Amino acid sequence: MKRQRPRLAVVYDRGAVSVGDVAVGLRDVADVVFVLPGTAHATKARPVCEQLGSVLDLSGDPAADARALAGLGVQGVLTFSDPMLRIAADLAASLELPFHDPATALRLTDKVAQRRALREAGIENVRSHPIAGRDDWAAAVASVGLPAVIKPTWGEGSRCTYLIHEGDGVAEMVGRALAEAPPATGPRLILEEMLTGRTDVRYGDYVSVESLSTAEGAVHLAITGKFPLVAPFREPGQFWPAPVETDEAEEILRLTTRALEALGVVTGLSHVEIKLTPDGPRIIEVNGRLGGHINELSRRACGVDLVTLAGLQALGAETAVTPLRPSGVHYQHHTLAPVQPCRLLGIDGAAAVRRLPGVLGHRQFVRPDDDLPGGVMTQELDILWGQCPDHDAMSRSLEQALTLLSYRFRFADCERSLKAAELSAFGATPLTHSNGGSPR
């Protein structure tokens, strides 16, 4: 008798991996049930989900959704999307399946709750204050001081994240952040102390740690190096391995372990962003899911599909893993859209870039005639990836590529052609010494 394949529920929305990556990563693991919310992204992805698996639409009734999944014989629950983390946790709890429990999922997605948990565990004491409305601003400034960073209590992609200084325009910026912040059950914004990064770092002054938590503890898979943030807090890319010395790496990993334990993370992949300050590493934020584009980096650099790893763990299979050790330096770079609204007219130099030494590929995420909304949220125009023997060669490869590649835009008052270098930390004015991170 043919053995029936296990069935795995993936609560899907915009996040760290695409529908295709989910299907490829889980094709030898389980049959996939895509659990979809009614968002624009999920609705657009639905036809592809139907081709690659089965689909269950979220009804808005968690108990009914859990019963539906139970009826389908689902044996595991996953998500790679921050907005879906609490929903996945509630479903897994109802089905008595491994995942972050609901309290942990709250701490992983609510920055107020997360800062509180880290502070109570004695791990971090970053000054912070929640903001529910304009009336909270004076108390927040008195508690945190300025300059400071204002960001949503939950969200992703640097959405409505601003560096706040004393002076004119503060009230307008706070009002804009309140208007743009996603809905939340509590305060919609948090004001945080600005962490000052080290000035002697070669690239970005922060890293991320990619980990898999198990019953035996967290296995730290890699420390990911970052390119300098582009103002205000937008991330243009990352690379393996990070250029950190052994002693600093050990300190980073110890801090990551303590943070995961304090938040109650006992299963699944996590992505922890850490600031490199003159006083040592500090937590920017802890994310209870795979980091954006990290799976592509892992597959290419080490031949390890982290979606597969997550799927196996969710089904209770053995997941013996060790830290990943890439050969050479593997990078991903994103050209970022302008912060002003515009229309993309054309892209030049892509074919020449693909022929450069060290460049393995370039893929566009936008097309000519696409309208770009502007704003401070990270919007990637493309991804450029490559492999070099060392960090010096990586820098040379990127400098060549970003000089050749250019984008033509129509703004409200003019048309302009901008080199990719002007839209990235290699040519724009990078914000490398404050705690932006990505407020996912």
N, C-alpha and C positions, 0 to 999 in steps of 0.2 A: 504493500500500500504506500502510495506516495505521501511523503511527509508534508504537511501543510506549512507554508511559510508564515512566520510571525507577522503581525500587523502593528504598525507604528503610527501614532498620530503626531503630525507636525503642525503646530499652530503657526500659520504662516502669515506674514505681512512684510513690508519693507524692513530689511535688516541686514545682517552680516553676510548672508549667502542668498543666491537666487534660487528660483524654483528648479532650474536645471542642475545647479550644484547639489541641491537636496536629493534630486532623483539619482544623479550619478553616485553620490556618496553612499546612498542607501540601497542601491539596486541589488547588491549581493547580501544585504542584511535583512530586509523586510519589505513587505508591501506597504506603501505609504497611503495614509488617509490625510489629505490636506484639510485642515480645519481653518476655515476662512471667515474673517470679520467682514463687515460691509464697507470697508474702506475703498478709496479709489484705486489704490495699488493692488489690493487683493482682487478686486473686481476685474481689473485689467489682466491679472495673472490667471484668472479662473480657467479659461480655455486650455491653457498649457497644463495646469494642475489636473484637469480632467483627462488629458492625454497621458500623463505620467503616473497617475494614481487615481484614487477615488476622492470625492469631495464631500465634506460636511460643512454646511453653513452654520455659523454661530447664531443661535436663536435669541440671545439675550437672557435666557433662562439657564443659569449654570447647571442646575440639577437635571434639566431636560437634556442638555448637551452631554453631560456625563453619562446619562442613561443611553443615549444614542451611541456613544463610543463603546460603552460596555456591550451593547447589542451587536456591534461590529466585531467584537472580540479583540479590541485593541489591547496590546500587552506592554506598551510603553508610550511616553509622552515627551515631546521635544519642542523647543522653539529656538530660533536664532534671531528673534526680533524683540527688542526692548519693550515696545508697547504691548506685546503679547505675553510678557513674562508672568504677570499676575494671573492672567486668564489660564495659562498653561499650569501654573501652580495650583489653582483652584480645581481644575479638571483632574490633575494627577492626585490631589488629596482625596477627591471624591471617589476615584477609582482605586485608591490605595496602591499607587504606582510610584516608583522612585522619581523624584524631581526636587527642586527647591520647595520647602514647605511655604505656605502662604505668608507667614511672618518674615521668613528670609527673603522671599520675593519682594515684599514691601521695602525691606531695608536696601535691597539691591536697586530699586527703581525710584526711591524717594530720597533725595539728597539730604533733607532735614533729618529723616530717620537714620540715614546712614552715618551722617556726622555725629549724631547723638550716640549711636552704638559704638563708634570708634573712640569717641571721647570717654564714654563710660568704661571701656576696656583699657583705657590708659595708653592707647596706641597713637592717637592724634589729638591735637588740641587746636586745630585750625579755627580761628574765630569765625563765626557764622551767625546769621540771624534770618529767620523766615520773614517773608513779606507777603501779606495777603492783599494789601491795598496801599494807596499813597500815604495813608495815615501812619503806616508802620515805618516809613522811611527814616524819620528822625531817630527813633529807637534803634533801628538797624545800624545807622551810621555811628551812633554813640557806642554801640556794642562792638562793631567791627573796625571802624575807622576807615579813612580814605587815603590813598586809592584802594579800590576793592573791585571784585568781580561780581556782577549780577547775572544770574542764570536761572533757568526754570528748575523747579524742584524735581521734575522728571521730563525727559525728552531726549533728543538725539541730534547729532550732526551740527553742534554749535548754534542751534536755533536760539534766537534772541538772547545771545550772550554778549555782554558789553563790559569794557573796562571803564569804571566810573572814577573821575577825578573831581576835585572841588571846582566850582566855577559855573559859568553860564551853561545852560543846556541840560543840566542834571535832571531837572523835573521832567523835561520832555523825554529824555532817554528812559527814565523809570516808567513813565506812562506808556511809552512804546513797548517796553519789555512786558509790562502787564497785559497790554493788548495782544501781543504776539504769543505769549506763553500758552502752552496747551492746557486744557482743563485739568484740574487736580482735585482730589478729595479734601485737601487741606490748602495751606498757602501755596500760591502758584510760583513764587520766586524765592530765591535764597541769595543773600548778600554774603560773600565769602572774602576773608582776608586774601590779599594778593601775595602769593608765594613768590619770592624772588629766586630765580634760577641762577646757577653758576655761570659765570662769564667765560670760563676757560674750556667749556665743552666745544667739541668740533662741529657738531650738528645741532639738533634740537636739544633743549635742556630738560627733556623728559623722556621716559621710556614706557613701554608697557610690558607686563609679564603675562604670558599665556599659560594657563594651568589647567590640569584635570584633577578634580577632587574625587577621592575614593574613600572607602571605609577605613583604609590605612593612612589616610592623610592626603595632602595635595602634592601632586607631581608637577613641578614647574618645567614646562616643555621648552620655553625659550624666553629670552629677554629681547624685545623688539626695539631697535633703534628708530628714531624719528627725525624727519627733516624739520627745520625751524617752522613754527607756526606762522601763518600769514595773517596779518591784521584783519579783524580783531582777534579771533581765536579759531582760525580755520586750519585744518590739517592737510598738508599736501603730499604725505606719503611716509613710507617706512621701509625698513630693511633688516635683514638678518645677516650676521649677528650684530648686536649693539656694541659699540666701541667702549666698553666699560672694563675697568681693571678687576681682577679677581676679588679683591677685598670689597670693593664697592658692589660687585655683583652679589656676593654673599649677603651683604647688608640689605640689598634690594629684595632678595628672595626671602630673607627672614621677616622683613616688614610685610611682604605679601602674604606669607603664611599666617601671621598674626591677624591681619585684616580679614582674611577669609574665615578664620576661626571665630573672630568677634562677630561677624555677620551671620554666622550659622551655616555657611556653605559646606556641604558634606558630599555633594555629587555634582557632576557636570563640568563643562568648560567655563572658564572665567577669563576676563580681560581686565587687568588692573593697571591703571595709569598712575605713574609715579614721577614726581618732580625731583630733579637733581639740584638741591640747594646747597649753599656753602655750609650748612649745618647738617647735611646728610639727606637721604631720601625722604620725601614726604608724600602721603597719599593725595592724589588729585581726585580719583573716584574709583569705585569697584563696580564692575559690570558682570552680571551673572550669565553671560553668554559669550560666544565666540566673537572675537574682534573683527571689524570690517576688513575684508580682503585678506585676512590672515590665512584662510584655508588655501587660497591660491598660492600664497607664499610657502606654506607648509608642503603642499603637494609638489611644487616645483623644486624647492630647496632640499627636501628630505624624503620625498616620495610617500609622505604620510597624509592621508585624507582625514581631517579632523571631524568631518561630518560622519564618516564611517565610524570613527572612534566614539563619538557621542551616541550614535545609534546603537552600537553594541552595548555600551554601558547602560543605556536606557532600558534595554531588554534583559539586563542582568547577566550578560555574557562576560567572559574574562577579558580584561583590557589591560594587560601587562604593558606598561609604557615606561619609557625612560626619556630624559632630556634629549631634544633634537639637536644634532650637530651638523650644520650645513658645511659643505665644502665651498670655499670662496665667499663672496658677498653677493647676496641676492636682494634686489631692490624693486620697489613699486613707487612710481611717482604719478601724482595727479595734477594736471593743470586745472586751476580753480576759476570758476566763472567770475566776472566782475561783480562788485557789490551794487552797481547801478543797473536798473532794468535795461535790457537791450534785446536785440534780435541777432542771432548768429547768421552771418552771411556766407562764410566759407572758411575752410581749413586748408592751410598750405604747409608743405614740407613733410607730410606724414610718410610718404614713400622713401624720401631721403633719410629720415630718422631710422626707419626699419633696417637700413643697410649699414648703420654705424656699428663699429666694434663694441661689444658689451651689451648691445640692445637685442633683446629676444623678441619683442613684440610691442605693438601699440594698437589700442582699441578705443574708438570714440564712443562716448555715451550720448552725444547730442548730434543733431544733423543740421545742415543749413536750413534756414527759415524757422528753426525752433525759437520760440520766445523764452527768454531767461528772466526770472522774476526779480533778480537782484536780492539784496539783503545780506545779513551776516551769517546765515546758515551755510555750512559747507556744501557747495554744489560742484561735483566733479565733472569736468568736461570730457575727461579721458582717463586712461591708465596706460602708463609706459612701464614696461618691466624689462629686467635684464639681469645678467650675472657677470661679475668681474672678479679678478683674483684678489683684490683688496679694496679698502675704502678709498684710497687715492684714485685708483682706476675708476671706481664708481663715480666719484666727483667729476672726473674728466669726461666720462661717458655722458653724464647728465648735463653738464655745461654745454657740450656740443649739441646734444639733442634739443635742449630747450632754446637754443639760439636758432636752430633750423626751423623748428615748429612754430607756426603763428596762426592766430585766429582773427578773422575779420568780423567786426560788430557794427550794428547800427544802433546808436544811442539816440536819445530824444533830440539832441541838437547837432549831431555829427555822425560820421562814419570813421572808424579807426581800425587799424590793424595792429594787434599787440602780439609780441613774441611770447611764447610760453614762459620764458624766463621772467618777463614782466608781470606775469600772473602767478608767480610762485615765489618761494623763499629764496630762490637763486637770483632773482632780479628785483622783486618787490621789496617793500620794507617789512621784514619779518618781525613778528612780536615773539621774541625768543626768551624773555625773562620774566614772564608772569604766568599765573596758573590758569590758563584757559582750559586746556584739555578739551575733550569733546563731551558735552553734557548729555550723554545717552542715558 
